[in-house]
Amino acid sequence: MSAAAQTKENYFKSANFKKKTGQTIVLIILILGSLLILSPIWWMIATSLKDMKEIMTYPPTFIPKEWHWENYLITLQKGPFLQYTLNTLFITFFVVIGNVVANSFIAYGFAKIQFKGRNVLFAIVLATMMIPGFVTLVPQYVIYAKLGWLNTYLPLILPAFFGSAFNIFLLRQFFLTIPNELIEAAKIDGANHLYIWWKIFIPLAKPAIATVAIFSFNGAWNDFLGPLLYISDESLYTLQLGLQIFKGQNDTQWNFLMAGSIMVLLPVITIFFFFQRYFIEGMNLTAGSKG
């Protein structure tokens, strides 16, 4: 065996080659997995750029034969989507504010204030996560109807100001990583818990706050069932309800529906893209915190 062949054989047996081979296999699997996950989004984009004749063609085409970019302009002209967008932004803004303020305030109490029955009360809060949301739909609807809140945004906004078990847990776990010495030092300077929460803990908890804000934004922006239950006036419709104008009793305008869905999806992707660093950092720190 020649020296070159021996060197080549030794390289294939080396740990470095095995490591690179393993990394290549993992990379290929990740690429294939990413393509699989992104395929529904591409299908939405492709459908939004087709005409109805091509959409109904069998077998379906994965790439449009003709790219109808005008579908997006037509979609915007088919309904008052500017009003729907403003309505959705209004609801989303207050839901995000309510979730951040209320949940961080409650989480601070569970994490840093000693009071009798704290752990029991926190366990009860966590236990509510096991209750399916659909179980409370009818009681909530009856309550809001008796309060005269139907066909208003109050049923969609006010619950955010009363806390969420998951968000409370998320923020509490993060607050536990902040040393108590900061609280003691602030108290020496005459600060109360409200000041400490707002001026010290909120700035230090930016990653966790960003995580809660992203979850809240995504939930409020994409909420369909809530507006469907409580809103009947078309002028108060959100984007999710507005998209239903493309779904008729006998047919659905799939190209316009997909075009509208893509435009509704863009803000969510944009928000996550700009704040993903805080989101990932917050999730990592929370997952690694003590209980």
C-alpha positions in Angstrom: 0.0 0.0 0.0 1.4 3.4 -1.0 2.0 6.2 1.6 -0.8 8.3 0.0 -3.3 5.5 0.3 -2.2 4.7 3.9 -2.6 8.4 4.8 -6.1 8.5 3.2 -7.2 5.4 5.1 -5.9 6.8 8.4 -7.8 10.0 7.8 -11.1 8.1 7.3 -10.5 6.3 10.5 -9.5 9.4 12.5 -11.7 11.0 15.1 -11.7 14.3 13.1 -13.3 12.6 10.1 -15.9 10.9 12.2 -16.7 14.2 13.9 -17.1 16.0 10.6 -19.2 13.2 9.2 -21.5 13.3 12.2 -21.8 17.1 11.9 -22.6 16.8 8.2 -25.4 14.2 8.9 -26.9 16.4 11.6 -26.7 19.4 9.3 -28.5 17.5 6.5 -31.2 16.4 8.9 -31.7 20.0 10.2 -32.0 21.3 6.6 -34.5 18.7 5.7 -36.5 19.3 8.9 -36.4 23.1 8.2 -37.7 22.6 4.7 -40.5 20.3 6.0 -41.5 22.9 8.6 -41.4 25.8 6.1 -43.2 23.9 3.3 -46.7 25.0 4.6 -45.6 28.6 4.6 -44.3 28.3 1.0 -47.6 26.6 0.0 -49.5 29.7 1.4 -47.2 32.0 -0.6 -47.6 30.0 -3.7 -51.4 29.8 -3.4 -51.6 33.5 -2.8 -49.9 34.1 -6.2 -52.1 31.8 -8.2 -55.5 32.4 -9.9 -58.4 30.2 -8.8 -58.2 28.1 -12.0 -54.7 27.0 -11.2 -55.5 26.5 -7.5 -58.2 24.0 -8.5 -55.9 22.2 -11.0 -55.1 18.6 -10.3 -52.3 17.6 -9.6 -51.6 20.8 -7.8 -48.5 22.9 -8.7 -45.9 23.7 -6.1 -44.7 26.7 -8.0 -47.2 29.1 -9.7 -47.2 29.0 -13.5 -48.1 32.7 -13.5 -47.2 35.0 -10.6 -50.3 37.1 -9.8 -48.8 39.8 -7.4 -51.9 41.8 -7.9 -53.7 39.4 -5.6 -52.3 41.3 -2.6 -53.6 44.6 -3.8 -57.0 43.1 -4.6 -57.1 41.5 -1.1 -56.6 44.9 0.5 -59.4 46.4 -1.7 -62.0 43.8 -0.8 -62.6 45.0 2.7 -61.7 47.7 5.2 -58.4 46.1 6.3 -56.9 49.3 7.5 -59.7 49.5 10.1 -59.3 45.8 10.9 -55.6 46.4 11.4 -56.1 49.4 13.7 -58.7 47.4 15.7 -56.2 44.5 16.1 -53.4 46.9 17.1 -55.6 48.5 19.7 -56.5 45.2 21.3 -52.9 43.8 21.0 -51.3 46.9 22.6 -53.4 46.8 25.7 -53.2 43.0 26.0 -49.4 43.2 25.9 -49.3 46.0 28.5 -51.7 44.2 30.8 -49.8 40.9 30.6 -46.4 42.5 31.2 -47.5 44.8 34.1 -49.9 42.4 35.9 -47.9 39.2 35.5 -44.6 40.8 36.5 -46.2 42.4 39.6 -47.8 39.1 40.7 -44.6 37.2 39.9 -42.5 39.6 42.0 -44.8 39.0 45.0 -44.5 35.2 44.7 -40.7 35.4 44.2 -39.5 38.0 46.7 -42.2 38.8 49.3 -42.6 36.4 52.2 -46.2 35.9 53.3 -48.2 33.1 54.9 -49.5 30.5 52.4 -47.4 31.8 49.5 -46.4 28.4 48.2 -49.9 27.0 48.5 -51.3 30.0 46.7 -48.7 29.7 44.0 -49.5 26.0 43.6 -53.2 26.9 43.1 -52.2 29.4 40.4 -50.2 26.7 38.6 -53.1 24.2 39.0 -55.3 26.5 36.9 -53.0 25.7 33.9 -54.5 22.2 33.9 -58.0 23.6 33.3 -58.8 23.6 29.5 -59.7 27.1 28.3 -62.9 25.9 26.6 -64.3 24.9 30.0 -64.6 28.6 31.0 -66.0 29.9 27.7 -69.7 29.6 28.6 -69.3 31.0 32.2 -67.2 33.9 30.8 -69.7 34.7 28.1 -72.6 34.7 30.6 -70.7 37.1 32.9 -69.7 39.5 30.1 -73.3 39.4 28.8 -74.7 40.4 32.2 -72.1 43.2 32.4 -73.2 44.5 29.0 -69.7 44.0 27.6 -70.7 42.1 24.4 -69.8 43.8 21.2 -67.0 45.7 23.0 -63.2 45.0 23.4 -63.5 44.7 27.2 -63.8 40.9 27.2 -60.7 40.7 25.0 -58.5 43.2 27.0 -59.5 43.1 30.7 -58.5 39.5 31.4 -54.9 40.4 30.5 -54.8 42.7 33.6 -55.6 39.8 36.0 -52.6 37.6 35.3 -51.9 34.4 33.5 -50.6 31.3 35.3 -48.0 30.5 32.7 -46.6 34.1 32.5 -46.6 34.4 36.3 -44.6 31.1 36.5 -42.2 32.3 33.7 -41.5 35.6 35.4 -41.3 34.2 38.9 -38.6 31.8 37.9 -36.6 34.6 36.3 -37.1 36.9 39.4 -35.7 34.1 41.6 -32.4 34.5 39.8 -32.1 38.1 40.9 -30.2 38.3 44.3 -32.1 39.5 47.4 -29.2 41.8 48.2 -30.6 44.3 45.7 -33.8 44.4 47.6 -32.1 44.9 50.9 -29.9 47.7 49.5 -32.9 49.4 48.0 -34.8 49.2 51.3 -31.9 50.8 53.1 -32.3 53.8 50.7 -36.0 53.9 51.6 -37.5 52.2 48.6 -40.7 50.2 48.9 -41.7 47.1 47.0 -43.5 49.0 44.3 -40.4 51.1 43.6 -38.1 48.0 43.7 -40.4 46.1 41.3 -40.7 49.0 38.8 -37.2 50.5 39.0 -35.0 47.5 39.6 -36.7 44.2 38.7 -38.4 45.3 35.5 -35.2 46.6 33.9 -33.2 43.6 35.0 -35.9 41.2 33.7 -35.9 42.5 30.1 -35.3 39.0 28.5 -38.2 37.5 30.5 -40.4 40.6 29.9 -39.7 40.3 26.2 -40.7 36.7 26.2 -44.0 37.5 27.9 -44.6 40.4 25.5 -43.9 38.2 22.4 -46.3 35.5 23.7 -48.9 38.1 24.5 -48.6 39.8 21.1 -48.8 36.5 19.2 -51.8 35.4 21.2 -53.8 38.7 20.8 -52.8 39.3 17.2 -53.9 35.8 16.1 -56.9 35.5 18.4 -59.9 34.3 16.4 -62.3 32.7 18.9 -62.4 35.6 21.3 -63.5 38.2 18.7 -65.8 35.7 17.1 -67.7 35.2 20.4 -67.9 38.8 21.6 -67.9 41.0 18.5 -70.7 41.3 16.1 -70.3 44.8 14.7 -68.3 44.6 11.5 -66.6 48.0 12.3 -65.0 46.4 15.4 -63.7 43.3 13.5 -60.1 42.2 13.9 -57.9 41.0 11.1 -58.7 37.4 11.9 -62.4 38.0 11.6 -61.9 40.2 8.5 -60.2 37.3 6.6 -63.5 35.4 6.8 -64.9 37.6 4.0 -63.1 35.4 1.6 -64.9 32.3 2.8 -68.4 32.0 1.3 -71.1 29.5 1.9 -70.3 27.5 -1.2 -66.8 28.5 -2.2 -63.6 30.1 -0.8 -61.3 32.5 -2.5 -58.2 30.7 -1.5 -55.7 33.0 -3.3 -57.1 36.1 -1.5 -57.4 34.3 1.8 -53.8 33.1 1.6 -52.6 36.6 0.6 -54.4 38.1 3.6 -53.0 35.4 5.8 -49.5 36.1 4.7 -49.9 39.8 5.4 -51.3 39.1 8.8 -48.4 36.7 9.5 -45.7 39.3 8.7 -45.9 41.4 11.9 -45.6 38.3 14.1 -42.4 37.1 12.2 -41.0 40.7 12.3 -41.5 41.0 16.1 -39.9 37.7 16.7 -37.0 38.5 14.4 -36.1 41.7 16.2 -36.6 40.4 19.7 -35.5 36.8 19.3 -32.3 37.5 21.3 -34.3 38.5 24.4 -36.8 35.7 23.8 -34.1 33.0 23.7 -32.2 34.5 26.6 -35.3 34.7 28.7 -36.3 31.1 28.0 -32.8 29.9 28.8 -32.4 31.8 32.0 -35.9 30.8 33.2 -35.4 27.1 32.4 -32.1 27.2 34.3 -33.4 29.0 37.4 -34.1 27.4 40.7 -37.6 26.4 41.8 
